[in-house]
Amino acid sequence: MGSRPSPALEQALQGSLAEQASAMSWQALGEGVGGERWHLRIADADWFLKTGDDAILAAEADGLKALAACGALRVPRVHAVGRVEREGYLLMEWLPLARNSSGAAARLGEALARQHLKRRPRFGWPRSNFIGATPQFNREGDDWLGFFREQRLGFQLRLAAEDGHRGLQDSAAALVTGLPKFFAGYTPHPALLHGDLWGGNWGVLAEGGPVVFDPAVYCGDRESDIAMTELFGGFPRGFYDAYGMHAPLDPGYAVRRDLYHVLNHLNLFGEGYLAQAERLIARLNSELR
């Protein structure tokens, strides 16, 4: 990682910000998914810059704009997104973060509930995007079970098979065909999802309000977002209390949650979570007997 981005990118940012590139100061923040992160400062203005895979960054910008347009969750404002030579970039507002607090978590839960309760026209999304660096396909439709079976669980099982874990497809065959049983009496509506809402993708602003970032948006069952929050020890209790007050979860969520955990572990964490994915599939299969 260099001390500055490429001269061509500096020139592009100069045009975007209408400032002299020579007046910019750069602080390297390390690497993220598919690229590098920078704190850019010009006079009294601060910016957050990501560089890397242009398709991933364009999809992230699209997701941030969609969340901002919904108006429930605070997200970083996108200033510019593009590609210079072979390098993609995403320029956003700089948001200094404070320590997490239970009050901010409760505000996040209430805001997410407001977002989830707004009914969207269809499941899916107008474009494919990414969850981490993994492709996420979002062909739109009216059938949640069909969407989830094919474009989430089925797709990830095929990826696992390509990585040599063909036994997962065999062990999950009954689960894939038996999905309707898990949704008996429960019909989710299309809700705008953050899509990758684990504990590392939210923070607290200096004034105390919550902010979310690094989305993998699509319209789906809101339980998928909540299941993601429960990974790695979960969010603060205030988040779940506030969410449940405004958008109570169906009792069957306690069982369906593991459907999304299977997806998330296969999708995000790879072979190190293979044994856990096998245990989850076995437990879900037992629910079908």
Secondary structure as GFF3:
##gff-version 3
##sequence-region A 1 289
A	DSSP	alpha_helix	7	17	.	.	.	ID=ss1
A	DSSP	three_ten_helix	21	23	.	.	.	ID=ss2
A	DSSP	beta_strand	24	32	.	.	.	ID=ss3
A	DSSP	beta_strand	35	42	.	.	.	ID=ss4
A	DSSP	beta_strand	45	52	.	.	.	ID=ss5
A	DSSP	alpha_helix	54	70	.	.	.	ID=ss6
A	DSSP	beta_strand	78	84	.	.	.	ID=ss7
A	DSSP	beta_strand	87	93	.	.	.	ID=ss8
A	DSSP	beta_strand	97	98	.	.	.	ID=ss9
A	DSSP	alpha_helix	102	117	.	.	.	ID=ss10
A	DSSP	beta_strand	129	131	.	.	.	ID=ss11
A	DSSP	beta_strand	134	136	.	.	.	ID=ss12
A	DSSP	alpha_helix	144	147	.	.	.	ID=ss13
A	DSSP	pi_helix	148	154	.	.	.	ID=ss14
A	DSSP	alpha_helix	155	162	.	.	.	ID=ss15
A	DSSP	alpha_helix	166	171	.	.	.	ID=ss16
A	DSSP	alpha_helix	173	177	.	.	.	ID=ss17
A	DSSP	alpha_helix	179	182	.	.	.	ID=ss18
A	DSSP	beta_strand	191	193	.	.	.	ID=ss19
A	DSSP	three_ten_helix	199	201	.	.	.	ID=ss20
A	DSSP	beta_strand	202	205	.	.	.	ID=ss21
A	DSSP	beta_strand	210	212	.	.	.	ID=ss22
A	DSSP	beta_strand	218	220	.	.	.	ID=ss23
A	DSSP	alpha_helix	223	229	.	.	.	ID=ss24
A	DSSP	three_ten_helix	231	233	.	.	.	ID=ss25
A	DSSP	alpha_helix	237	246	.	.	.	ID=ss26
A	DSSP	alpha_helix	253	268	.	.	.	ID=ss27
A	DSSP	three_ten_helix	270	273	.	.	.	ID=ss28
A	DSSP	alpha_helix	274	287	.	.	.	ID=ss29
###
